């Protein structure tokens, strides 16, 4: 597998008998700094931040995906990776 959480979309061999696969990958989101800031806001507002923060995060929290195309040589070693979306 090319990456943790990658979902294979297609797999085919070209005229040189080399494998070409396309994967759908979810973009990493979030950060430690963001989590710390939310924790500080929760504590400093005695939990009131959750009333506003939860809907805001829900509206912004759309999962973002992109696709990559991976080219392998005859020995199935990665030769090239292309970003599609």
C-alpha positions as CSV (number, residue, x, y, z in Angstrom):
1,X,0.0,0.0,0.0
2,X,1.3,3.4,-0.9
3,X,0.0,5.3,2.2
4,X,-1.9,4.7,5.3
5,X,-5.6,5.3,4.6
6,X,-5.1,5.4,0.8
7,X,-7.9,3.8,-1.2
8,X,-7.0,2.2,-4.5
9,X,-9.3,3.4,-7.3
10,X,-7.7,1.7,-10.3
11,X,-4.9,-0.6,-11.2
12,X,-3.6,-1.5,-14.7
13,X,-0.5,-2.5,-16.6
14,X,0.9,-0.5,-19.5
15,X,2.4,-1.8,-22.7
16,X,5.8,-2.3,-20.9
17,X,4.1,-4.5,-18.3
18,X,4.6,-1.8,-15.7
19,X,1.9,-1.4,-13.0
20,X,0.1,2.0,-12.8
21,X,-2.3,2.5,-9.8
22,X,-4.5,5.4,-8.8
23,X,-5.2,6.1,-5.1
24,X,-7.7,8.4,-3.3
25,X,-6.0,9.9,-0.3
26,X,-7.5,12.0,2.5
27,X,-5.6,15.2,3.2
28,X,-4.2,15.5,6.7
29,X,-6.0,18.1,8.8
30,X,-5.7,19.5,12.2
31,X,-2.6,20.4,14.3
32,X,-1.3,20.2,17.8
33,X,-1.5,24.0,18.1
34,X,-5.1,24.1,17.1
35,X,-6.0,21.4,19.7
36,X,-4.2,23.3,22.4
37,X,-6.0,26.5,21.5
38,X,-9.4,24.8,21.7
39,X,-8.4,23.3,25.1
40,X,-7.4,26.8,26.4
41,X,-10.6,28.3,25.0
42,X,-12.7,25.5,26.7
43,X,-11.0,26.1,30.1
44,X,-11.0,29.9,29.9
45,X,-14.7,30.2,28.9
46,X,-15.8,27.4,31.3
47,X,-17.0,25.3,28.4
48,X,-19.0,28.0,26.6
49,X,-16.6,27.9,23.7
50,X,-18.1,24.5,22.8
51,X,-21.4,26.2,22.0
52,X,-19.8,28.3,19.3
53,X,-16.8,26.1,18.5
54,X,-18.6,22.8,17.7
55,X,-20.8,24.3,14.9
56,X,-17.9,26.2,13.5
57,X,-15.7,23.1,13.4
58,X,-18.5,21.1,11.9
59,X,-19.0,23.6,9.1
60,X,-15.3,23.8,8.3
61,X,-14.6,20.1,8.9
62,X,-15.3,18.8,5.4
63,X,-13.0,15.9,4.5
64,X,-10.7,16.9,1.6
65,X,-9.5,14.2,-0.8
66,X,-7.0,14.2,-3.6
67,X,-5.9,11.5,-6.0
68,X,-2.4,10.3,-6.9
69,X,-1.2,8.1,-9.7
70,X,1.7,5.8,-8.9
71,X,3.9,4.3,-11.6
72,X,5.9,1.1,-10.7
73,X,8.7,-0.5,-12.7
74,X,8.8,-4.2,-13.6
75,X,10.0,-5.1,-10.1
76,X,7.1,-3.1,-8.5
77,X,9.4,-0.4,-7.2
78,X,7.9,3.1,-7.3
79,X,9.2,4.9,-10.3
80,X,7.0,8.1,-10.3
81,X,4.1,9.6,-8.4
82,X,1.7,12.2,-9.9
83,X,-0.8,14.4,-8.1
84,X,-4.1,14.4,-10.0
85,X,-6.4,16.6,-7.9
